[in-house]
Amino acid sequence: MGAALAGLAVAGTASIVTTPWSQRGEGPVDAAQAASRLRLSADPAVRVLGADRLTANGRYSYSFTVTNTGDRPVRGLVARSEKIVGGRAGTAMHIESVSDPSCHRFERVICSFPTLRAGERRTVEVVGSTSAARRPGDVLHINTYLATFAPGVRGQVSYDVLGRPVSTVTAFG
């Protein structure tokens, strides 16, 4: 009977340890589980820096905000902000600075946030410059979206997008 009780105790412990966070009601949840409780907003247009309109070789800034409206911390949250490419738009954003230390600037902005507490809001300010090839009438179109890491193949990092992108759009003057 002692062995039977020991086996039951081990089985009971295993079920407690493997119960998903969403059923336990404590601790952080994965971003994918909390997608309906995450809010993303972004400036509808860039703010032109040092000029009255957006021009070739011009500087601009914009910001986006991520909010956890849920009652639990969220882990594994990624925000990505990238330019829509094509034609004279080129293939990458020229990012000068990003305000949040959990964000990195490459040809786009990628933020791998630490655990976002319940009710926490993080605003990221981005400063960039435009390509010399841009002309009046061209459009700078930046999409920002939330994602979570997904299993990759052969060491590649991939993301599962959470929700819809939010656009920041400005015409060149």
C-alpha positions in Angstrom: 0.0 0.0 0.0 2.9 2.3 0.7 4.1 2.0 -2.9 0.6 2.7 -4.2 0.4 5.9 -2.1 3.9 6.9 -3.3 2.9 6.4 -6.9 -0.3 8.4 -6.3 1.7 11.2 -4.7 4.1 11.4 -7.7 1.2 11.3 -10.2 -0.6 14.1 -8.3 2.6 16.2 -8.3 3.1 15.8 -12.0 -0.4 16.9 -12.8 0.0 20.0 -10.7 3.4 20.9 -12.3 2.1 20.4 -15.9 -1.2 22.2 -15.4 -1.3 25.2 -17.8 -0.9 28.7 -16.2 -4.3 29.6 -17.6 -5.9 27.0 -15.3 -3.8 27.6 -12.3 -4.7 31.3 -12.0 -1.2 32.5 -10.8 2.0 33.6 -12.3 2.7 34.9 -15.8 1.0 33.6 -19.0 2.4 33.3 -22.4 1.7 36.2 -24.8 -0.3 33.9 -27.1 -2.7 33.0 -24.2 -3.1 36.7 -23.3 -3.5 38.0 -26.8 -7.1 39.3 -26.1 -5.8 41.3 -23.1 -2.9 43.0 -25.0 -3.5 46.4 -26.6 -1.3 48.1 -29.2 -1.6 51.7 -30.3 0.7 53.8 -32.5 0.9 57.3 -33.8 -1.2 57.6 -36.9 1.5 59.7 -38.6 5.2 60.4 -37.9 6.3 63.7 -36.3 8.7 65.4 -38.7 11.9 66.6 -37.0 13.7 69.8 -38.0 11.3 70.7 -40.9 7.7 71.4 -41.6 7.2 68.4 -43.9 8.7 64.9 -44.5 11.4 65.1 -47.2 14.1 62.9 -48.7 17.0 62.6 -46.1 14.6 63.9 -43.5 14.2 62.9 -39.9 11.1 61.8 -38.1 9.9 60.1 -34.9 6.9 58.1 -33.9 5.8 56.1 -30.9 3.9 53.0 -30.1 2.4 51.8 -26.8 1.8 48.2 -25.6 -0.6 47.7 -22.7 -1.4 44.6 -20.7 -5.0 45.1 -19.7 -5.3 41.7 -18.1 -5.0 40.7 -14.4 -1.9 38.5 -14.9 1.7 39.2 -16.0 2.5 38.3 -19.7 5.8 36.8 -20.8 7.2 36.1 -24.3 5.8 39.3 -25.8 7.5 40.8 -28.9 6.6 44.0 -30.7 7.8 44.6 -34.3 7.7 47.8 -36.2 8.7 47.7 -39.9 8.4 49.8 -43.0 6.2 48.6 -45.9 8.7 48.2 -48.8 8.6 48.6 -52.5 9.5 51.0 -55.2 11.4 54.0 -53.9 10.5 53.0 -50.4 13.6 50.8 -50.3 13.9 47.6 -48.3 14.7 48.8 -44.8 14.0 51.5 -42.2 16.9 53.8 -41.2 16.6 53.8 -37.4 18.7 56.3 -35.4 17.4 55.5 -31.9 14.8 53.5 -29.9 13.9 54.6 -26.4 13.3 51.2 -24.8 16.3 49.1 -23.7 14.5 45.9 -24.6 14.2 47.0 -28.3 16.8 46.6 -31.0 17.1 48.5 -34.2 18.1 46.6 -37.3 16.2 47.2 -40.6 13.2 47.3 -38.3 12.5 47.7 -34.6 12.1 44.5 -32.6 11.3 44.6 -28.9 11.5 41.5 -26.8 9.8 42.8 -23.7 10.5 41.3 -20.2 7.5 40.1 -18.4 4.8 42.8 -18.7 3.0 43.2 -15.4 -0.8 43.3 -15.1 -1.9 46.8 -16.1 1.6 47.8 -17.3 2.1 50.1 -20.3 5.3 50.5 -22.3 5.7 53.3 -24.8 8.6 53.1 -27.3 9.8 56.2 -29.1 11.5 55.6 -32.5 13.7 58.2 -34.4 14.5 57.5 -38.0 15.6 59.1 -41.2 14.3 58.7 -44.8 16.0 57.6 -47.9 17.5 60.1 -50.4 15.4 58.4 -53.1 12.1 59.6 -51.7 10.0 62.2 -53.6 7.0 64.4 -52.9 3.9 62.2 -53.0 5.7 59.1 -51.8 4.3 57.6 -48.6 6.2 56.3 -45.5 4.1 53.4 -44.2 5.1 51.7 -41.0 3.3 48.7 -39.5 3.7 47.8 -35.9 2.3 44.6 -34.5 2.6 42.2 -31.5 3.9 38.7 -31.8 5.3 35.9 -29.7 8.2 33.6 -30.5 7.3 30.4 -32.4 9.4 27.3 -32.7 11.9 27.8 -35.5 13.5 25.4 -38.0 17.3 25.0 -38.1 17.9 27.8 -35.6 15.8 30.3 -37.4 13.7 32.6 -35.2 10.1 33.0 -36.2 7.1 34.7 -34.7 3.4 34.1 -34.4 1.6 37.4 -35.0 -1.0 38.4 -32.4 -3.9 40.5 -33.7 -3.7 43.1 -36.5 -0.9 45.5 -37.3 -1.4 49.2 -36.4 -0.2 51.6 -39.2 1.7 54.9 -39.0 1.4 56.6 -42.4 2.8 59.9 -43.7 3.1 61.4 -47.2 6.2 63.1 -48.3 5.7 66.9 -49.0 
